[in-house]
Amino acid sequence: MKSLVLCRHHLPLEPESARVIIRPFIPTETHRILTIIGRALALPEEDVVKELAAVLSEFDTRHFDITSLLLRHYQKVLPHVFTQRPISQERKLLIGALFSGEYALESAALFNPSIVPHPDQSGMAEGGLRFVMSLRATGEGHISSIEFRSGRIDPDGGITLDQVSRFLSVPDVLPNPSYRKKRFLTKLHEMNCHGEYCGRVMDPLADPFTLSDLRKSILAVKQDVQPNTIELTRSLERIQWLADSNYELSFSPKLAMSERIIFPVSANESNGIEDARFVRFVEDDGSVMYYATYTAYNGRSILPQLIETTDFLNFRVLTLNGNAVQNKGMALFPRKVGGQYLMLSRQDDENLLLMRSDNPHKWEDPELLMRPAETWESVKIGNCGSPLETPEGWLMITHGVGPMRKYCIGAALLDLEDPTKVIGRLKEPLLAPEGNEREGYVPNVVYSCGALIHGGRLILPYAMSDKASAVVSVSLDGLLERLRS
């Protein structure tokens, strides 16, 4: 049998430290905040104007709208501004700059990509496809976020990335998101928050309810229960934590795909948004939703989360429910099978499992799908994104960890009607790290969070040793033949 021929596409997917955002740079100690503000208030107005001009001259061309960002950071320290005198706009901006700093999102790595068809295919040549690629960007402190790229696959199989902008922009976080009451209560119950105080907060709320509704109810209970007990405080903290973990984001439609960045918002992801696996999901009625599972990391523990979007401009970020919401590597099938949602997972950090659900937000009772079989995957196996539908079955791209913690990419074929049946599996890796792919932050690793099929080929973006990314493609027929043999 002929060996599979991988076509390597030469695309610029390397970290670029010049792509930066402005983040708050605010000390945790109140006395230091007051000292910094005091120095700024003591400056004569002419010095304020001079110093601000120097800041804007140095940094203005590196950002879309630096003044709005500086004013936003000024608002964060406004409660500590200890003067009743009017403050000029220039002094507000300078104070904002004193509590701001640039952050290079991808200075350390740009890796673990996934790829899906773009929601807008207008103007594409017949046989071509526009796509969206997500990537995990990592910067100082090993904080990870989600970046995007767009590009096209030409009818002849060539792959081109759209020009990557020098600028980046974080989305607006909607100030008053809404919540589904039943889903919220289910998660509170899983968090062991279902006693008297939880009921007193949640019972008066409608379905759906808003963040402002929730805060009013929390305040009412806090005022009504006197003195506040430790149990009350813990219950209210858990409710507020859950609300903060479910939020909505919105980008300006004027931003190019590469200018959009999803940076950690909630406390449970304060140290990173890791390994987003995007999938274009088609419901039974033909409606489309793009989902992404990702791992929220707060520096101590991980929590699987879900992203929903239809346009890559407006996003909902949600916690997941169920006893199987644990560990990394959850990947949703692109449509229902047998009337149910299906999800790949790896709760035991060793084997591949499969879950079924009537609700994409609740996952329980995983069943074993595949164990490690070959030496190159004998430590553990996992998925490399959502399965891909083919006439022969569900094509599941896998990763395996073997001797010397070497990560390789493999593939398996699942029955279309009953995906618990593995009907084909590669004995040798589809892709193994070689040459300079072996060198990086985590050596000897190739890894992906999602592929797609187009024009009779598997398009597989992959990360190289947790540093940079690349793209290969391979004949789908050739791969299926190998899987069936």
N, C-alpha and C positions, 0 to 999 in steps of 0.2 A: 504494500500500500504506500502511496506517495506521502511524503511528510507534508505537514501544513506549512504553507509559506506565509509568514507575517510580513505585511507591508508597513514600514515605519514612515510616519508622516512627520516631516520636520516643521514643528510649530513652536513659537516662542512661549513656553509655559514655565518660565523660571522666575524666582522671586525678584522683585524690584523694590529696593529700599527707599526709592524716591517717592513712592506712592504713600501718602501720609494723610491722617485725619488729625483734627484737634480734639483732645480729650481734657476733661477737668484735671487739674494738678493741684489738689487741695489737701493741705495737711490734715491729719486726724486730730491733732491737738488744737483746741480752741484758742489757747494763748498765742500760738504761732499765726493763726489766721488773723487775730486782732493786731498782732505786731506788724504783719505785712500791710494790712489795710491802713494802720496808723502811719506808716512811712509814706504810703501813696497820698493820704489826706494832707500830710505836712508839706508836700511839694508845692511850690508856687505854680500858678496856672500856666505861666509861660514855659516852665520846665515840663509840665504835663504834656503840653502840646508838642514840645520838642521830642520827648521820649516816645510818645505815641507815634509820631511821624516816623521815627527810626524803626519801631516795631512793624508798622504797616509797610514800610519800604522793603524790609527784609522778608516778610512773610505773606504779604497780600497776594502775590502772584502764584503762591503755592496752594491756594484754596479758592473755592467758588465765591464765598461770601463771608469773609473773615469777621467783619464787624458784627454780624448777627450771632456768630458763635461766641465772640468775646462778650457780647451783652448777655447771652444766655448763661455764661459762667459767672458774670457779675451778679446775676439774679440768684445764683446758688449761694453766694456769700453775703447777699444783701442784709439778712438778719443780723450780721455782725458789724455792719457799717454804723459806727457810733457817732454820728453827727446829725444835727437837725438842719444844717445849712444846705441850700440847694447844691447839687453836684452836677457839674457840666458833663455833657455827653463824652467829651474827650477823657475826663477823669474816670468815668464809668468803664470806658473801653480799656484804659490802662490797667485799672484794677482787674478787669476780666482777663487781660493778658497775663497778669501776675499769677493768676490761678488757672492757667492753661498751659498745655504742652503738646507738641506734636508726637504722634505715635505712628511708627512705620509698620503697617499691618502685616506685610508679607516679608519683612526683612530677614526672618529666619527660614521660612519655608512656604511653598505654594504647592499643595499636594492633595491626595485623596479625592480625585475628581469624580463627578457623575455627569451624565449627559442625557438630555431629553429634547424632543422636537419643540421648537419655538412656538408659542401660541399664535404668532403672526406669520403666516406663510405667503402673504401677498407678494406678488412680483417675482416669485421664484420660478426659474425655468423648469419645464417638465422634466421629471426625473431628479430634480434637485431637492434639497431639504435645508431649511434654516434651523439651527439648534441653539440651545442654551446649555452652557456648561457651568456647573458649580465647582468651586475649589475651596479647600480649607487653607486659609491664610494664617500664618503664625508669626508673631512678632515678639518684642521684648516681654520677658516674664512668661513666655510660652503661652500667651493668651491667643486662642484661636477664634476666628470669625469666618463668615461665609462671603466669598467673592463670586462674581459672575463674569463669564465671557459669552460672547455670541459669535456665530460664524455660520458657514454653509458647507454643505457637501454637494459638490457639483455632479451633474449627470455622469461624468467620466470617472467618478470616485475620488477626485481631488478634494482635499479639505483645506479650507481657508478660515482663519480667525479674523474677525473685525478688528480694526485698530484699537489698541488699548489706550484709554485716556490717561493722562498724567494726573487727573483729579479723581478724588473719591468723595462720596457724600453718604452720611448715615441717614436713615429715614426718620421721619417724624414718628414719635410714639404717641398713638392716639390717647388723649388724656382721660377719656371716659369709655373704655371698652365695655362690651356686654358679655354676659355669661349665661349658659344654659343651667338652670337650677338643678335638674336631676344629675347631670354630669358632675357639677360642682359638689353636690352632696355625696355622690359615690366616692369621689377622691378624698373628701374629708373623712369619710368612714374608713377608707384604707389607711389614712393617717392617724387613726384612733382618735379622731376629733368628732365625737357624736354624742356628747353628754348634754347636760342641761344648758350650758352657756352657748354651745353651738346651735342648739335648737332656738334659743331666744334671739340669736342673730339672724338665723336663716328663715325661720317660719314666716315672718312678716313680708319677705321679699317675693316679688312676682317672678314669673318665668316668661321671657328672660329678665334679668335684672342688670343694672349697670354698676360700675365701680362706685359712682357717687351714691347710689342707693345703698350699697354695701357699707360704705364708710359712715353714712347716717345711722344705719342700724347698729354698727359697732359702737359708735359714740353713745347712742341711746342706752345700750346695755351697760356700757362702762359707767355712765352717769347713774344708772338705776341700781347697780350692784355696788354697795358701799359697806365696808371698805373693799377695795379691789383685792381679790385673793390671788395667790400664785396660780391656781387652777384656771381662774378667769384670764389672767394675763397670758398663760400658755395657749389657751384656746383661741384667744383673739389673735395672737401672733401666728398661729397655724393658719387661721382663716385669711389673714392678710398676706402671708407667704404664698398661699395658693392663688390668691387674686393677682399678686405681682408676677407669678409664673405663667399667667395666661394674659397675653397682651396682643395688641394690633399695631402694625407698622404700615407706613405709607411713604412711597417715594414720589417725587415729582416726575411726571411723564416726560419732562425735558431731559432727564438724565439718560445717558447711554447705559447699556447693560453693564459695561465694565466700570461705570462710575457708582454703582450701587453696592453697598456693603452692609451686611447684617452683623452688627457687633453685639456682644453680650449686653442684655438689658436687666434681667432678673438676677436675684442673689444666687439661685441655684446654678447659674451658668457664668458666674463672675470670673472663673478662670478658663472659660472657653466654650465655644459651640463647635463640637467635633463631628466630623465624618457624616455630613448630610448626604442622605441617599434620596435623590429626587426621582419621582416616577410620574408619568402622565397617566392618570387613572380615568378610565371611561366607565361611567355608570350605565346601568341597563337601559336608561332612557336616552343615551347618547351624550349626556352632558359630561364635561371634562373638568376635572380638578387636578391640579398638580399638588401632590403630597411629598413631604420629605420627612423622614425620621432622622433624628440626630441625637447625639449624646451631650447633655448638659453636664458641665463639670465645675464644681465650686472650690476645687483644691483639696477636697477630702473625699467626696463621694460623687457618683455619677447618677444621672436620671435620664432615661429615654424621653424625648419630647417629639412633638409633631408640628410640622409647618403646613399650612394650607394657602394656596394662592391660585388664581385663575389667570393672572396677567404679569406676574413678576414685578408688579408695582405695589400691590396691596397684599399684605401677609397677615395671617392669624397664627399665633404661636400658642400651642396648647399642651397641657399635661395629658398624659395617657392614663387610663384606668385599667385595673385588673391585676391579678396575682402574677401574671407573666411579664409585667412591665419591669424588666430588670436586665442588667448586663448590656453589652453593646451589640450592634449589628442587626437591628431589626430592619427588614426590607419588605415592603408591601407589593403584592402581585398587582399588575396593571388593570385588572378587572376582576369581578366576582367569578367564582368557580362554584358551580352547584348552588348558586344563590347566596353564597357567603363570601365575605372578605377573607383573604388569606395573607399570612405574614410569615416570612422566614425569621428565625431568631437563633440565639445561642445562649440560653440561660445558664448552662453549665460550664461555659468557657472552654468547651472541648468539641462538642458535636453540633451538627446542624439540626434544628427542630422546625416544626411547622405548626402554626396556630390558625384556627378558624374563628370567625366572629360574625355576628349580625350587625356589628357597630365598629367602624374603623377607629374609634377612640377607646375601646375596651378589649383587652386581650387576656385570655386565661387558658389554662390546661394545654400547654404545648405537648406535641407528640414527636418522638424521635423520627428523623428523616434519614440522616446519614451519619455514619461514624468515620473517623479516619481509617484509611485502608492502605495507602502506599506510604513508603518511608518518607517521601518529601512532604507529607501532610500528617505524619504520625504523632506530632505534638498536639495539634488541634486544627480544626477546619472552621470556616465561616463563609458567608456569602460576600460577593463583590457587587452588591446592589440587587435590584428587583429582577425577578425572572423575566425573560423575553419570550413572547409567544411565537412559535413557528408551527408549520403544518405537522411536523413530526413530534412536537411536544414542547414543554416549557424548557427553554435553555437557561440554565442556572450557572452563572459564572461564580466560581468559588475561589477562596484562597486557602492555602495550606501552609502550616508551619512545621518545619522539619529540623534536622540536625543543624546545630549552630544558629538556631533561631532564624533560619533562612525562610523568607516568605516567597511562595510561588503562586501563580494564578492557574487555576484549572477550570474544568467545566463538567457539568452533568446534565442529563436530560430526564425530565419528569413527565409522566403521563398527563395529557391535556385534561382529561376528565377526572382523574384521580391522582393529584400531584404527590400523594404519599408513595406512589410507585416510582422508583428510580429505574428507568429503562436504559440508561446509558451513562457511562462515566469514563473520563480520560484516565488512563493509567500513568501517563507522563504529563508534566505541566504544559499548559498552553503557552505560558510565558514565565521565564525565570530570570532573576537579576543577572546581568552580565556586564563586563567592562565597567564604565563609569557609573552605571546604574547601581552598582554595589556600594558606592561611596556616598555618605550623607549623614544626617543626624542620627538615624537608626540604620546601620549598614545592612546590606543583603536583603532588601525588601522591595518587592513590587506589589502594588495594591490598588484596587479600584473601588469606587462606590457606585458605579452604574455605567452600563453600556447601552447601545441601541443597535437596531438592525435597519439597514437601508441599502437599496440597490443590490441585494444579494450578498451583502457583506456585514460582518459584525464589526462595529466601530467601537473600539475599546480604549478610552483614555485611562491612564494609570499613573500612579506615583512611583517615584524612584527614591527609595531609601529616605522617605519623609523629608525630602528637600525640594525637588522639582517634579514636573509632570511631563508626560509625553503621550502620544496617541499611536496605536497600531490598528490595522484592520486585517481581516482574514476572511476568506471565502466561507459563507455560511454553509453551502452544500458540502464543502470539504470537511468542515467541522462536524456537521451532522453525520456524515458518513463515518468519520472516525468514532463518534460517540455510539453509533449503532453497531460497530464492528466488535 
